[in-house]
Amino acid sequence: MSRKVVLAYSGGLDTSVAVAWLREELGFEVVAVAVDVGQEADFDQMQDRALAAGAVDYVVIDAKDEMVTDFVTRAIAANALYEGKYPLVSALSRPVIVKHLVGQARRTGAVAVAHGSTGKGNDQIRFDVGTVSLAPDLEIVAPARVWGMTREQSLDYAAKRRIPLQASASKLYSIDENLWGRAIECGVLENPWEAPPEDVFGLTRPTRDEPSEVAVTFAGGIPVALDGRSMPLVQLIEDLGRLVGSYGYGRIDMVENRRVGFKSREVYECPAALALILAHRDLESLTLERDLAHEKARLEPRWAELVYDGMWFSPLKDAMDAFFAASQGSVNGEVRLALAPGRCTVAGRRSESSLYDYGLATYDAADRFRHEDGAGFSRIWGLSLANWSAKQGPGAPSAVGGPGESSAPGATGESAGAGGQGGPGGTTGR
């Protein structure tokens, strides 16, 4: 009796060939699952392709709302940027897909899940570790790590089985996209000295040059409105992305450290993601208490690293989610973004939860700060350093003596008196 495998199906060359390969080489009945996370795709055409390749079933799951509600909002709360730049485009969609692969495996009685990742990328880790975290009993199959076919061989393999593909032997770029952004690699981009050609970009092609502004409203750290117009988060991301992307803003060109151990030149387009993280972080500067803000900023890079490394379903990441969620109750208000060619900057912010106190911050006549308290505060704040400097540091007597000189008690030939104090001309030693 054939066993079932659930395949993460993108409709491209690799996963289409994988359908036939899993059936012919391993004897699986293949259920092709396409998870819609906001990518541009013809899902009806994908169905024809999957069934032509030999899939016993094809399932489309619309996960856009789920992705923004359960995944993107957490990334915004964490101001998530891997290595300070990458807002986790592909890394954020993979656990969404894994969750539905496992769910479909349970519904169909499949014994395995499969994906089209190669052995040198980050995605294999995200699929593998995510699956193990949710369903350690399921087998994991990654045909591209096994079959050893070149692109030309894969095209020939598909042609012999009459799988309807529009792929060519020369693949300029590898592109992955979802509602949070677009990731581009391969081709000329593999040379880190070469500038990305304009034809790689799709979300950030400049069409506007007149400066403008847009206000983003947050409630509990979640974006809820643009210029006062409330809308679902999926629409907000799409609308904001189109607006800021039309100024050419949102491009990232970086050499990043992959989890598998080597560096890779990556190009991303993330206009909405970068604009929302910029606005959210700025609003937090107005509404979070100092120590909370500092500790949160310290933890944010670790959260981004965990997600990049495929640890979405880990207990550490869950615990950090709880911490970040607890910090967001006061993150309410508006941030005004100024847009110009190639730029998106914060022009202003306001909040009813603001901790900014004009009477404390101003230097004009409305100043309510007790300046006389400053001297005592500074003395106590610096007390430990003053003590260290006097005893061990640059202010210690031994630090100013000449070569061969000693400042120890009795060094001048006079003994210390009662209480440990030196006589005339001696030192205290304290």
N, C-alpha and C positions, 0 to 999 in steps of 0.2 A: 504494500500500500504506500502511495506517495506521501511524502511529508510536505507540509506547507511552510513557506517562508514569506515574510512580509518585507517587501523591498521599498526603501525610500526612493521614490521615482521622480526624477527631474524632467524626464522627457528628452534628454540629450543623448549623445552617442553612447557614453559609457554605461548609463543605467539601462538604455534600451538593449544594448548588447548583453548586459548582465541578466536580463530577463531570460534570453535564450540560453545563455551559458549556465545559469543556475538550473534550468530545466534539463538541458542535455548532459551536462557534466556531473551534476550532483543529484539529479533525479527529483528536484523539488517541484511542487506546484507553487507558482509564484503569484502572490497578491501584490499588485503595484499600487502603492499609496502615494498620492501627490498631496502635499500639505501646502495650502495657499497661505503664505506669510507676507503677501504683498508684492511678489515678483510679477513681472510681465510674462504671461504665459497663455497659450491657447490650450485650455484644459481638455477641450473636445478633441483636438488634434492629438494631444498626448494620449488620450484613451485609444484612438485608432492605432497609434504606434505601439503602445504597450500590448494590446491584444494581438497585433500582427506579430509581435516578437514571441508570443506564446503565453502571456499571462492568463491565468484562469479567472482573474477578476481585477478590476481597476476601481479605485476609490479616491474621490477628491474630498478633502476636508478643509473647509474655510476656517482658518485659525487666526485671521487678522485681529479680530476683537480680543481674542484670548491673548495673543502676543502682546498687544499694547497694555491690556489690563493686568496680566500676571507677570510679564517679563520686562517690557519697556519701562513701566512706572518704577520698577525696582532699580533699573539702571539709572534712571533720572535721579532717584533718591540718593543713589551712591555717586552721582556725578561721574559715572564710569567712563574712564579713558585709559585703555591699556597703554603702558609706557608713556602716559601723559598726552596721547594723541588719538588713539584709535577707539571709537565709541562702540566697539563690539558688535559690528554689523552681522557677520556670519555667526560669530560665537553666540549671539543672543538668539538666533533662530534655531540653532541645532537642538537645544533641549526641548523646544516646542515640537519639533519634528519627532524626536525620540519618544516623547510622551505619547504621541499618537501612533507611532509604530508599535509600541508595547501594547497600547490599548487595542489596536487592530489585531495584534497577535493573539491576545486573550479572546477576542470575539470570534476569531476564525479557527482557533485551536492550532495555530502555527507553533512550530517548535523552534523557529529561528527568525531573526531579523537580519536584513542585509542592507548595505549601503554602497555607494560608488566611489568612496574615498580611496586615495592612493596611500601608500605606506610612508610617505614623507611629509604629509600635511598635518595640520592641526585638527581637521575635521574628523579624521579617523578616531582620534582620542575622544572627541566630543560625543560621537556616536557610540563608541565602545563603552566608555566609562559611564555615560548616561544610561545606556541599556543595562549595564551591570548593576547600577545603583537602583534601578526600578524593578528589574526582573533578572536576577542572577541565574535563574534556571534556563533562560533562553540562549540558544546558540547565536553566535555572531559570525556572519559571513561577509567578507569584503572581496569580491571577485577580482578587482583591480590590483589587489595585493598578491594575487595568485597567478592570474593567467599570463602575465608577461607579454601581452600584445602591445605593439606600437599603435599609434593612431591610424596609420595606413592599414595595418592588419585588422583593426577593429572595424574600419569602414568596409573592408573586403568581407569580413565575417557577417556584417549586417546585410550587405548586398546579396550574398548567397542565400540569405534567409528572407529576402524581400521585405526587410524592415524599412518602412518609409521614413527616410531621414533627409535633412537638408544640410547636413554637415559636409565640410570639404576637408581635403587632406591637409591644407594649410590653415591652421587655427591661429588667428592673430592674437587673441587674448582669451583668458579664462575669466569669466564674469559670474559673480554670485550677487544676487540682489534680494532685498526685502523692503518692507516699509520703513526701516530704520536707516537704509543706505545701500550703497553699491560698492562691491569689492572687485578690483581689477588687477590681474597679474599676467605673467608670461609675455612672450614676444620681446619687443624692444625694452620693455619695462624690467627685464632681468639684468640689464646693465644699469647699475645705480648712478652712473655718470650721465646717462642720457635723460633729457627732460621728457616728461610724458607728452606725447603728441596730442593735439586737440581732439583727434577722433576717438580717444578712449573715453571721453566724458559725455555723459548723457543728462545728468541732473543739474549740472552747473554751467551750462553754456550761457554766456552773458547776453542778455537781451535788453537790459535796462542800464541807464547811466545817470538818471536823475535821482538824487538822494531822496530817501523817504524814511518813514518810521513805522514800526508796528509794536503794539503793546500786547504782552503775553500775561494772562491772568492765571495765577496758581491758587489752588485750594488744597491744603494739606500736602503740599509739595507736588501736586499733580496739575499739569496744564489743563485748563478747562475752557479758555476763551481767547480769541484774538480780537483786539480792538473792541472789546466789550461784547463780542458775539459768542455766545456759548455754543459749543459743538462737540460731537463725539471725538475722542482722542485720535482715532484713525484719521478722520477728516482734518483735524487740526494739524496733525503731522504732515499730511499731504499738502494742505494749503500753505502752511508755513514753509515747507520744503520748496514748493514752486516759487514762492515769493523771494526768499533769500537766495535760492539757487539761481534766479534770473539775474542776480548781481555777480555771478561767478564765485559766490562764497560757498565754502563747504568742501574744498579739496584738501586732501591729505596725501603727502608723498613722504613715505618713511621707510627706513630699514628697521625691521622689527625682529625680535628674538622669538623664533618659534619654539614651542614646547619640545619638539623633537630634537632640538640641539643645534640648529644652524640659523643663520640670519637670512632674511628674505626681504627683497624690496617689494613693497606693497603700495598701491595707489587706491585711495578710497574717495567716494563722494558721499558726504553725509550732511547736507545743508540743514535739515530740520534737527537732526540729532545734536550737532554742534551748537546751533542757536539755542535750543532748549536747555542744554547743559550749561551754557554760558549764562542764560537768564536765571536758571534755578540756583546756580552757585551764588550769583550776585544777590538774589533775594535772601538766601541763607545768611549772607554777611550782614543783613539788616535785622534778621529775626532770631538767629541762634545765639544763645549765651556763649561767652568767650571760650570756656573750657570745653563745652560740648562741641563747638565749632572746630576747635583745634584737634580734639580727639577724633572727630568724624573725618576730618581731612587726612589724618594719619592712617585711618583704616580704609579709605576709599581706594587707594592703589592696590591694596591686597584683595579687595572684593573684585576689582576688574581682572586681576591676575587669576583668581579662582575661576571666574567665568570663562576667560580666555583658554584656560587649561582644561575645560570640560567638567568642572566640579560644581555645576549648577545644583545638583541634588545632594550635595554634601552637607553634613551637620554644621560645619564651620560657616559655610555660606548662609545656611538657614539662620544661624545665630546672629550673624552680621545683618541679615535682613531685618531681624527683630529690632536690633539696635537702631538701624537707620529709620525704620518705621516709627519708632518712638520719638525720633527727633523731628518728625515732619509736621506735627500738630500745629506748630506756629508758623509754618512756611506758607503764609497766605498773603496775597497782594499782587501787584502789577510790576512788571519790568518793561521799560520802554527801550526797544532796540533801534539803533540808527543804522540804516543800510546805505551803502555806497558801493561802487564797483570794487569787487574783491574784498569787501569789508562788512562786518557785522559787529557792532560795539554797543555796550550798554550806555544809554543816554540818561537814564533815571530810574528810580525805583521808589515804591511807596507801599506801606502795609499798615493795617490796623493793629497788627501784632508787632510792630516795629519796636526795637529796643533802643533806637536812636533817640536821644533826649537833647533837644535844641538848647535847653537851659544849661545843660552840662557841657555841651560841645562848643558853644559860641564864645567868642571873646568880646562881644559887644556888651551893651548895658544890661542885657537880659541874663548875663552870666550868673548862674546859681552855684557854681563850683566853689568850695571852701579852699581857697588857695593856701591859707595858713596851715592846712592839714598836710600839705605837700612835703614840708621839710621833715616832719616826723615820720611820714610814710617812707620817704627815701632813706632816712637813717636806718630804720628797722629793716627795710628791704635789702640794704647793702651791708648790714651788720656782719653777716658771716664772711663776706669778702674783706671787710675792713679788718676783722680779727685774723683771717688767713694772711693778709698782706703784712700785718704787723709782726706775725710770728714766723711765717715761712716764706712769704712772697717778696716782691720787690721793695716793700716797705720795712722788712725786717732789718735789724741792725747788722746782721751778718752779710746782708746784701750790699751794704755800702762801705764795709771795711776794706782796707787795702790788702794786697797779697801777703799772706802769712799772718794777718791780724786775726784775732779772735774776739768775739763779743760775749763769750761765755762768762758766767759769774766768776769773779776773782781774777779775770784775765789781766786786770791792771795792777794786781798785787794786793787789792783790798778785798777783804772777806765780806760775804753777805751778812747783813744784820738780821735782827729779829724779823720774822714774817717773810724771810726770803728776799728782802730788798737789799740791794747793794749799798755800800757806803758812798760817800762823796766821790763822784767821778765814776762809780760803778754802773752796771746795767741791771735792769729788773729781771731779765730772763723770761718775762711773761708776755 
